[in-house]
Amino acid sequence: MKESEIATTPRTFWVLPIIVFSQFAGGSMWFVGNAVVDDLRELLDLSAGAVADISSSVQLGFMAGTLVFSILSIADRFSPSRVFLFSTIAGAVFNIAVIWFGTSLFSVLLLRFMTGFFLAGIYPVGMKIAADWYNKGLGKALGYLVGALVLGKAFPHFIKDITEGLPWQIVLIATSVLAVSGGLSLALIVGDGPYRKKGARFNWTAIPEIFSSKDFRSAAFGYFGHMWELYTFWTFIPLILLTYVQTNGIELAIPHWTFIIIGVGAFACVAGGYLSLRTGSARVAFGMLLTSGICCLISPWLFQLPLIPFLLILLIWGFAVVGDSAQFSAIVAKTAVPMYVGTALTVVNGIGFTITVFSIQFFSLLLESWPPQYLFLLLAIGPLFGLLMFGRLLKRF
């Protein structure tokens, strides 16, 4: 089936919008713990460091999930759309279970860990499904997908903001229902793509074979540098806003602005996808990573700015910090062994999210001795590493 035929059939007209919706819906479970952490801290008498622990538990679960999914080549051996559906249902069960079984910090962390585990069957598998449908223009398609995921991650903060004064459990119920609806939509309407490489079997040597390519390693290492910065920035956006409020003695709707600063990244992913059609995915990724790295370097001076410039720079940071993610994934998919594209995306995501755990916990520990104003300078380590490792691909992708 040619791509031109795919684009004009009635059924496939809805392919990308449904995949985008499903990715948004599944991703909405990611930052639920961050959105309700204040309620959990009050209910369970948790410490101030609970936000980092809850964020890290999801990342650790995702890491464990990607390890299992990649070693067993789940997305390549089985129907990706069915894997996606199963993962949304299982993730939703553990997500909503916090309402009844989240009676201690340990139980909350365990349930968030399991939610993260099944997110490994949503995020990279959704990209695998897109790669199976779009042989060309993958950077554009993944731009929409990662943009949807970003918006999904911001969505719990939006729900929390518009339901202020209502029970915090609404956030968990809404995201769980949304996730399952996304899984059902993708499995029942979209299914598996025509470019799917069938017949990949379990192979212990798959991961070493994938990393044997120098181009693949460059793309992966660029992505790893990007991940050092991304989730730590997202996790501590409320802290950045709170520090500014305390420093300048003003009022600011922190959940509202957290949603906007994270959510603006969705537009960056889509814009980057279109721009990649003209300039290539590598140039888009390099430019975004460079911009967010500059934001890291100037972060100590942000807190001295008037409110409007302060928010404007945070919006630029929120735009650039994730605008490269889809393009890194597109190049990872293009440089991977064709039989193991799903496994390659899954294992690279797993390593990337392992890095986020170390980054989040490292910054949480530094908070005990470092002033928050200077903390985010260290985020620049990731973009610098990524730019150095990724630069060789600029002329090729």
N, C-alpha and C positions, 0 to 999 in steps of 0.2 A: 504494500500500500504506500503510495507516494504521499509526501507531506502535503502537497496541494490538495490531494483527495481528502486527507484528514481534516483540513481546514474548512472544507465546504459541506461535509456531511452533516445532516441535522443533529445526529447524536453527539458528534464530536464538537459541535459549536459550544456545548456546555462543559466540555472537559476541563479547561483551565479554570473557569469560574468556580466549578464544584471542588476541584482540588484545592483552590485558594481558600474557599470557605471551610473545607474540611481541615486544612492546616491551621487556619485561624481558630476554629472550634476546639481542636485538640490542644493547641498551644495555650488556650485560655486557662488550663489547669496548672501551668508552670509556676506563676508567681502568686498563686492563691495564698500561700503561707505568708508572703510578704505583705499582702493586702490586709490580712486579718491578724497580723502578729501582735498588734497592740491589744486586741481583744483576748488573744491567747495568753499574753503576758499577765494581764489583769486576772483572767480566770484561773490560771495555773500558777500564778506568782513566779513568773520566769524572770531571769536576769536580763540586763540590757543587751547582752550578747546573743540573745535568742534569735534575732533576725539573721545573723550570719550562720548560726547552726541550722536553722530551718532552710535557708537558701542552699547551704552546702549539702544537706541531706537529699534534696532533689537532684543536685548535680551528681552526687555519689551514686544515687539510684540510676540516673541516666548513664553514668559511666559503666556501672555493672550491667545494665541492660545492653548497651552497645557492645560490651565485651562478649556477652552470651550470643547476641544476634549475629555479631561478626564472625566469631569462631565457628558457629554452626551454619553460617551463610544463610540465615533464615530468609532474608528478603530475596535471595537468588534461587533458593530451592523451592520455596512455596509461593503461592499467589500473593503478591504484595498488597493487593487491595483487601484480601482477607486478613492478612497480618495486621494491616492498619485498623480494620474494624475490630478485631479481637483486642488490640492494644487500647483503643479508645474506650471500649467497654470495661476492660480490666482497670485501666487508669482511673476511670470515673468512679468505679466502686471504691478504690482506695482513697480517692480524693474526697468523696462525700462521707466516708467512714470516720473522718476526723470529728464530725458532729457528735457521733455516739461513742466512739472508742478513743478519742483524743483526750484522755484523762490525766496524762502526765507528759513531761517533755519527751521521755523515751518513746511513748506510743505515738505522739505527734511526729517525731522524727522518723519512726519506722514507717508510718503511713505515707509520709511525704517521700521517703526513700522508694517505696513501692510505686507510687505515682510516677516518680522520675524513671524508674525501671521501665515502665510501659510507654513512657514518652519516647523511648528509644525505638519503639515500633511505630511512632507517629512522624517525628521530624525527619529523620533520614529516609524512612520508607516513603514518605510523601515526596521527597526529592527523587527517589528512585522511580516512583510512578510517573513523575513529570518527565524524567529522562527517557522513560519507555514510550512516552507519547510524542515527545518533541526531539526529533533527531537533529534539527537545526533550530537556531534561536533559543538554545537552552538557557543562556544567560538571562534573557528576557523572561522566560517562563519561571526560572528560579527566583528572579527578582520579585515577581508577584508572590511566589510561595513564601519566601523568607519575610517579605513585607507583611504577609498575612500572619505569620508566626509572631512577628514583633508586635503587631497590633493585638494578637491574642494574649501575649505576655503582659501587655499594658491593660488589657480588658478588666482583670480583677480590681485594679485601682479605680477604674471608671465605675464599676458596679458599686464599689465601696463608697465612692464619692456621691453617687446619685441616690444611694439608699442610706445616707447618714441618718442615724436615729433609729434605724430598723435593725433587727437581729443580724449579727455577723454571719450566721449560718446561710443566709441568702446567697452570699458569694460562692460558697461551695456547691449549693444546690444548682445555681444558675450555670456555673461552669461545667458541672458534671453532665447536666442535661444537654448543654450545647455540644460537648465533646462527643457524646453518643450520636447525636443527630448528624454531626459531621462524618463520623465513621460509617453510618448507614448510607448517607448520601453518596459517599465515594464508592463504597462496595456495590451498591445497587444500581447506580447510574453510570459511573465511570468505568470501573473494572480495571483490568490490566491492559497496558498499552501494546500497540502493534510492533514496537521496536524492542520488546523485552527479549533478552537472550535466555532461552530456556535450557534446561538440562544441566545447570551447574550443580555439582554434587559436593557434599561435605569433603573438604580438603584441608589437612593440617598445614599445607605449605602455601595456602592462598594469601595470607597476610605478608609473609616474606616476598612472595612473588609480586604482590602489589607494590611494595616499597622498593623493589629493585629498579624502578624507573627514576632517573635523576629529575626529570620534569615533574613527576608525581611528588617526589620528595620536596621540591621547591615550592610547589603549590600548597602542600600539606604544612610545611614549616611557616609559610606566610600566614596560613589560617591559624596556626597555633599562636603566633605572636598577636594576632587580632583577638584571640580568645582570652589572652591574659588580661586584656583591658575591658572587654565588652561586659561580661556579667558582673564584674566587680563595680564598674561604673553604674550599671543598672541597679545593683543591690543597694548602693550607697547614695543614690540620688536623693532620697528623703533626708539623709544626713547632710548632704551638701546644702539643701534648701533650709533645713533647720539651723545649720551653722550660720548661714547668711542672715536668717531671721534674728537669731540671738545676737549676732555681731552688730546688726544695724538697727535693732529695736523696732522692727516692722511686723505686720501681719501678712501671712501668705497661706493660701489654701494648698497645703503640701500634697495631699492625694490627687488633687486636680492637676497640679503642675507635674507631678510624677508621671501621671498618665500621658500628658501632652509631650513631655520630653522623651519618654520611651516611644510613644506612639508615632512621633514625627519620623522615626527611623523607618516606618513602613513605607512612607513616601520616598525615602532615600533608596530603598531596595527596588521599588518600581522604577524610579527615575534612572537608577544605575542600570537596570535591565535594558531599558530603551537605549541609554547611552552606549551600552556595550555593543549594540548592533552596529554602531558607527565607529567606535574607537577600539573595540575589543575589551574583553572582560578584565585582562591584566591591567590595563591603564586605569580603568574605573576603580579596581581594587586598590591599586597603588595610590591613587589620588585621595581616596577616602581614608586610607590608613595614615597617610601623611597628614591630612587635616585633623584627624582625631588625635594623632601624636602631638601636634602643635597645641591643641587644646589642653592636653595633659601638662605640657611644659609651662603654659601660662596660668594654670589653675590657681596658684597661690595668690595671684592678683585679682581673681574674680570677685572675692569677697569685699574688695574695696571699691567696687564699681557701683554706680547707681542701679536701681532695680531693673530698668529696661535693658541696658547693656548686659547686665548679669544674666537675665533670662534669655536674651538673644544669643549669647555665646553658648549657654547650655543647650539651646535648641540646635545650634550648629553642631555642637558636640554630639547630641543625641541623633542628629541626622547622619553624621559621618561615621560614628562608631559602629554602626551596623550596615551601612550602605555597601560595604565591601563583602559582606558575608555570602550573599548569593553568588557573587562573581568568583570568590574562592571556591565555592562548592561546584560551580560550573566547570572550572578548570580542573579540579580534582576528578570530576566525572569524565572529562575529556582525556585526561592523561592516565586514567586507570585501565587495567586489563579489562576488555569489554565483558568477559564472562563474569567478572566480579565487581561490577559497578556498584551494586547495592552494598556489598561487603565493604568496598573501599570507602563509600560515603559513611557507612556506619562506624567503621573503625577510626576514621579521621575525626568524626564527630565525638566518638568516645574519648580519644586522647585529648581533643580540644576541651571537652568538658571536665576531664580530670585536671587539666591546667587551671580551669576556673575555680575548682575546689581549693587548690593551693593558694590561688590569688585571693579569694574571698577570705579564707582563714588567716592568711598572712596580714592582710589589711585590717582584719578585725583585731588581731594581736597588737598591731602597731598603734591602733586607736588608744590603747591603754597608756602610751607614752608619747605619742606624737600629736601635735595640734592638727585638727582635721584640715585646716587650710593648706598644709604642706603635704598632706598624705598622698594626694593624687598625682604628684610629680612622679612617683614610682610607677604609675601606670604606663608611663612613656617607654618603659623597658620593652613591653610587648610590641608596640608599633615599630620601634627601632629594629628589633630582631626580625620582625616580619618583613620590613622594607629591605633589609640586607639580604635575606634569604630568597625573597621573591623577585627581586629586581631583574634577574637573568631571563625571566619569562616575558618581559614587557614587549619585546618585538615579535613574539611568537604567538601570543593569544590576545 
